Amino acid sequence: MAGTDVDVAVVGAGLAGLATAVDLTAANLTVVVFERGDRPGGRVATDRVDGFTLDRGFQVLNTSYPQVVRRLDLDALEPRSFSPGALVRYGHGLHRVADPRRSPGYLSSTLFSELLPWRSKVALAAYLAEVAVMPASRLREREETTAAEALRRRGLDGPPTERFLRPFLSGVLGEDGLETSSRFVDLVLRSFLRGRTVVPATGMSAIPEQLAARLPDGTVRYGTTVEQVGRGQVHHAGGTTRARAVVVATDPTGAGRLLPSMPVPAMRALTTCYHAAPVPPLAEPTLVLDAEERVVANSVVLTAAAPSYSPDERALVATSVLGPDRDGPPIREDVVRRRLAFLYGVPTDDWEHLRTVVVTHALPAATPPLGDLRRTVDLGDGMFVTGDHRDTPSIQGALASGTRTARAVLRSLA
Ligand SMILES: Cc1cc2nc3c(=O)[nH]c(=O)nc-3n(C[C@H](O)[C@H](O)[C@H](O)COP(=O)(O)OP(=O)(O)OC[C@H]3O[C@@H](n4cnc5c(N)ncnc54)[C@H](O)[C@@H]3O)c2cc1C
């Protein structure tokens, strides 16, 4: 290590940076992580507001993500589960869409729901069964196009897309044009069909906190913005740190700033409106979808899954809305609240608006061609880049990217 301060300098303590640092310290390298914020986790964050636990944008952890299985101590997170499937508001009914294999109790309500014609139900069930059982490696090799085009080719345009897939996927992808890569969409659906969606009892920030706790004390230097990186050097307000390898683990826009050759993807915006309701509008911890006007992408009574998110008997309702678009109008809470009255079929005038969380740079667009969904992380000359924009826009993608990057660093320093 002659002439350097550390083996590896990592810029950013989001999930990707943390995963990289955990693997490199486990391999006995000296690592420093520079983080401009005052906590680990980046886009995975939690705030306490009037005793409520509000994640910085409604997010869930999928227990079937390979990186979750590999890296996280799930029990220690005290996961609180949502029921699989969704309730879709269409016409005057709330229609259930559930996987009958996993929720046998909902077999007849799913089969006999009037949401879809029989032929559509059969086509949708065949598609979902296929992505649920096919190995991920094979899904990554299937012909790639936009999700909209892939669904059309399978005869799933019309009711299955409009009344279920588009509303369901919009909140996950941050877009409702289904412009996202069909390969990523297949993998997203696969993980929903195979795993449980959960939140940690104390909020999503418990995930990065668990990873950060595995690093030697003092590894992460909070409140330190990196202004410039170069071969073997990181420049920040505290001076210059010399390292054998430099890993840029910032958000995609930050990576474009520090590494001018890095393409910056379009970013999807997501807004979450949090309300406290004196009485839960629904007893079940199930996603409610807005299939007709799509004013909101989805809504859920969070406390039906995780009562610990509320300080008392009041229910916490999280509602995700796409946008705001760059030049579009801001999302209006009163419009959302009116729509929620229709979706849940209860008055919402006495709901308390706790907070609206706007994340303009929530998810990098994952439009085709993504290839095998893994972009290079080794830029040569001891420079590396990691993050969800190098893999897929998800917790799985960020952690997987960190894993690949740590391996690449170890190879290059060997
Ligand atoms: C509202 C919302 C909902 C989501 N829902 C889900 C979901 O349900 N399921 C799912 O799997 N995923 C979801 N995601 C996506 C997931 O949270 C992200 O893909 C993932 O957290 C990205 O991690 P990252 O490490 O790549 O980047 P980031 O989390 O952006 O981390 C980058 C870090 O770098 C730091 N940084 C940036 N520039 C500098 C600099 N110059 N110097 C020092 N530090 C710097 C930042 O402060 C940040 O901590 C959601 C995201 C949002 C915002």
PDBQT file of the ligand as one rigid body, heavy atoms in Angstrom, charges set to zero:
ROOT
HETATM    1  C1  LIG A 501     -39.479   6.303  -3.873  1.00  0.00    +0.000 C 
HETATM    2  C2  LIG A 501     -38.681   5.080  -4.197  1.00  0.00    +0.000 A 
HETATM    3  C3  LIG A 501     -39.303   3.832  -4.192  1.00  0.00    +0.000 A 
HETATM    4  C4  LIG A 501     -38.552   2.682  -4.475  1.00  0.00    +0.000 A 
HETATM    5  N1  LIG A 501     -39.167   1.474  -4.358  1.00  0.00    +0.000 NA
HETATM    6  C5  LIG A 501     -38.409   0.351  -4.425  1.00  0.00    +0.000 A 
HETATM    7  C6  LIG A 501     -38.983  -0.911  -4.084  1.00  0.00    +0.000 A 
HETATM    8  O1  LIG A 501     -40.148  -1.005  -3.668  1.00  0.00    +0.000 OA
HETATM    9  N2  LIG A 501     -38.193  -2.015  -4.191  1.00  0.00    +0.000 N 
HETATM   10  C7  LIG A 501     -36.893  -1.950  -4.623  1.00  0.00    +0.000 A 
HETATM   11  O2  LIG A 501     -36.228  -2.980  -4.719  1.00  0.00    +0.000 OA
HETATM   12  N3  LIG A 501     -36.314  -0.747  -4.929  1.00  0.00    +0.000 NA
HETATM   13  C8  LIG A 501     -37.044   0.392  -4.824  1.00  0.00    +0.000 A 
HETATM   14  N4  LIG A 501     -36.469   1.605  -5.082  1.00  0.00    +0.000 N 
HETATM   15  C9  LIG A 501     -35.097   1.638  -5.656  1.00  0.00    +0.000 C 
HETATM   16  C10 LIG A 501     -33.967   1.493  -4.656  1.00  0.00    +0.000 C 
HETATM   17  O3  LIG A 501     -34.199   2.216  -3.479  1.00  0.00    +0.000 OA
HETATM   18  C11 LIG A 501     -32.687   2.011  -5.341  1.00  0.00    +0.000 C 
HETATM   19  O4  LIG A 501     -32.525   1.324  -6.572  1.00  0.00    +0.000 OA
HETATM   20  C12 LIG A 501     -31.423   1.794  -4.501  1.00  0.00    +0.000 C 
HETATM   21  O5  LIG A 501     -31.590   2.231  -3.192  1.00  0.00    +0.000 OA
HETATM   22  C13 LIG A 501     -30.248   2.545  -5.163  1.00  0.00    +0.000 C 
HETATM   23  O6  LIG A 501     -29.070   2.397  -4.380  1.00  0.00    +0.000 OA
HETATM   24  P1  LIG A 501     -27.668   2.954  -4.885  1.00  0.00    +0.000 P 
HETATM   25  O7  LIG A 501     -26.666   2.587  -3.855  1.00  0.00    +0.000 OA
HETATM   26  O8  LIG A 501     -27.438   2.500  -6.279  1.00  0.00    +0.000 OA
HETATM   27  O9  LIG A 501     -27.822   4.543  -4.967  1.00  0.00    +0.000 OA
HETATM   28  P2  LIG A 501     -28.197   5.646  -3.877  1.00  0.00    +0.000 P 
HETATM   29  O10 LIG A 501     -29.146   5.097  -2.891  1.00  0.00    +0.000 OA
HETATM   30  O11 LIG A 501     -28.640   6.847  -4.645  1.00  0.00    +0.000 OA
HETATM   31  O12 LIG A 501     -26.828   5.950  -3.106  1.00  0.00    +0.000 OA
HETATM   32  C14 LIG A 501     -25.882   6.896  -3.553  1.00  0.00    +0.000 C 
HETATM   33  C15 LIG A 501     -25.220   7.556  -2.360  1.00  0.00    +0.000 C 
HETATM   34  O13 LIG A 501     -24.162   8.391  -2.827  1.00  0.00    +0.000 OA
HETATM   35  C16 LIG A 501     -24.160   9.592  -2.070  1.00  0.00    +0.000 C 
HETATM   36  N5  LIG A 501     -23.482  10.610  -2.886  1.00  0.00    +0.000 N 
HETATM   37  C17 LIG A 501     -23.877  11.102  -4.090  1.00  0.00    +0.000 A 
HETATM   38  N6  LIG A 501     -22.964  11.993  -4.567  1.00  0.00    +0.000 NA
HETATM   39  C18 LIG A 501     -21.972  12.046  -3.637  1.00  0.00    +0.000 A 
HETATM   40  C19 LIG A 501     -20.751  12.764  -3.589  1.00  0.00    +0.000 A 
HETATM   41  N7  LIG A 501     -20.354  13.597  -4.563  1.00  0.00    +0.000 N 
HETATM   42  N8  LIG A 501     -19.943  12.606  -2.489  1.00  0.00    +0.000 NA
HETATM   43  C20 LIG A 501     -20.310  11.772  -1.494  1.00  0.00    +0.000 A 
HETATM   44  N9  LIG A 501     -21.480  11.046  -1.502  1.00  0.00    +0.000 NA
HETATM   45  C21 LIG A 501     -22.290  11.188  -2.576  1.00  0.00    +0.000 A 
HETATM   46  C22 LIG A 501     -25.632   9.859  -1.825  1.00  0.00    +0.000 C 
HETATM   47  O14 LIG A 501     -25.826  10.742  -0.718  1.00  0.00    +0.000 OA
HETATM   48  C23 LIG A 501     -26.157   8.458  -1.554  1.00  0.00    +0.000 C 
HETATM   49  O15 LIG A 501     -26.070   8.117  -0.187  1.00  0.00    +0.000 OA
HETATM   50  C24 LIG A 501     -37.166   2.785  -4.817  1.00  0.00    +0.000 A 
HETATM   51  C25 LIG A 501     -36.558   4.027  -4.822  1.00  0.00    +0.000 A 
HETATM   52  C26 LIG A 501     -37.291   5.163  -4.490  1.00  0.00    +0.000 A 
HETATM   53  C27 LIG A 501     -36.580   6.487  -4.421  1.00  0.00    +0.000 C 
ENDROOT
TORSDOF 0
